[in-house]
Amino acid sequence: MSEHKPLRVLIYSDDRDVRATVISALGTRPHPDLPPFEYLEVATEPVVFQHLDDAKADLVILDGEAVPAGGMGIARQVKDEIFNAPPILVITGRPQDAWLATWSRAEAVVSQPLDPIHLAEVVIDLARGVLQPG
């Protein structure tokens, strides 16, 4: 699959440390069968929608604990408003909040503290779905 253009991964969090942790955990190429990742770091809700309206993201990772707009609410709005929205991963503050992510209609959820191996596994599965739709 290496002939594919880079996979554009949007990471939303008002906390730059969360964004840096996600990027550090995934690296530039989380699996040799996937194309390299190109990251779009976003700190505000309007910019998330600007990138999604312009179809600039193939995969979205949203911080459920971000303020003032949390990732779960943004995920639900994306699924309601954007046709063929990219898959979404929501990061929750604790494992007990995973049920809330079902309300958001996110395709996947991971919780803090982030386990880099688990995060990579979940993102790799989502990325494979992007590259092999259906």
LINCORUR-V519601 format. One record per residue. SS is DSSP state (A for helix, B for strand, O for the rest). OMEGA is omega in degrees with one decimal (999 if undefined). Layout:
ss->SS omega->OMEGA
ss->SS omega->OMEGA
//
This chain:
ss->O omega->-173.0
ss->O omega->179.8
ss->O omega->179.8
ss->O omega->172.1
ss->O omega->-178.9
ss->O omega->176.4
ss->B omega->-177.5
ss->B omega->-176.6
ss->B omega->177.3
ss->B omega->177.6
ss->B omega->179.9
ss->B omega->169.7
ss->O omega->174.4
ss->O omega->-177.5
ss->O omega->-177.9
ss->A omega->178.5
ss->A omega->176.9
ss->A omega->179.0
ss->A omega->-179.6
ss->A omega->178.7
ss->A omega->179.1
ss->A omega->-179.0
ss->A omega->178.4
ss->A omega->-179.4
ss->A omega->-176.1
ss->A omega->-177.4
ss->O omega->-177.4
ss->O omega->179.6
ss->O omega->-173.3
ss->O omega->177.6
ss->O omega->-177.0
ss->O omega->178.8
ss->O omega->-178.2
ss->O omega->172.9
ss->O omega->176.9
ss->O omega->178.2
ss->B omega->172.9
ss->B omega->-172.7
ss->B omega->171.4
ss->B omega->-179.7
ss->B omega->-175.6
ss->B omega->-178.2
ss->O omega->-178.4
ss->O omega->-179.4
ss->A omega->-179.2
ss->A omega->-179.0
ss->A omega->174.1
ss->A omega->-177.2
ss->A omega->175.6
ss->A omega->179.0
ss->A omega->-178.3
ss->A omega->176.4
ss->A omega->179.2
ss->O omega->-180.0
ss->O omega->-178.1
ss->O omega->-177.1
ss->O omega->176.3
ss->O omega->-176.3
ss->B omega->-175.3
ss->B omega->174.9
ss->B omega->-175.1
ss->B omega->176.6
ss->B omega->-179.9
ss->O omega->-178.2
ss->O omega->-178.9
ss->O omega->177.3
ss->O omega->4.2
ss->O omega->-179.4
ss->O omega->179.7
ss->O omega->-177.4
ss->A omega->-179.1
ss->A omega->177.3
ss->A omega->177.6
ss->A omega->179.9
ss->A omega->-179.6
ss->A omega->179.2
ss->A omega->177.3
ss->A omega->-177.8
ss->A omega->178.5
ss->A omega->-166.5
ss->A omega->-173.9
ss->O omega->178.7
ss->O omega->-178.9
ss->O omega->178.4
ss->O omega->177.7
ss->O omega->176.3
ss->B omega->-176.0
ss->B omega->170.6
ss->B omega->176.8
ss->B omega->175.2
ss->B omega->179.6
ss->B omega->-178.6
ss->O omega->-179.3
ss->O omega->-177.2
ss->A omega->-178.2
ss->A omega->-179.7
ss->A omega->-177.2
ss->A omega->-179.8
ss->A omega->178.0
ss->A omega->-179.5
ss->A omega->176.2
ss->A omega->175.9
ss->A omega->-176.7
ss->A omega->-177.2
ss->O omega->174.0
ss->O omega->179.1
ss->O omega->-177.5
ss->B omega->178.6
ss->B omega->169.8
ss->B omega->-177.1
ss->B omega->174.0
ss->O omega->-9.8
ss->O omega->-176.0
ss->O omega->171.8
ss->O omega->-175.2
ss->A omega->-178.8
ss->A omega->178.7
ss->A omega->178.2
ss->A omega->-179.9
ss->A omega->179.1
ss->A omega->-178.8
ss->A omega->-179.2
ss->A omega->177.2
ss->A omega->177.4
ss->A omega->178.7
ss->A omega->-179.7
ss->A omega->177.3
ss->A omega->177.0
ss->A omega->177.4
ss->A omega->-175.9
ss->A omega->-180.0
ss->O omega->-176.0
ss->O omega->176.0
ss->O omega->999
//
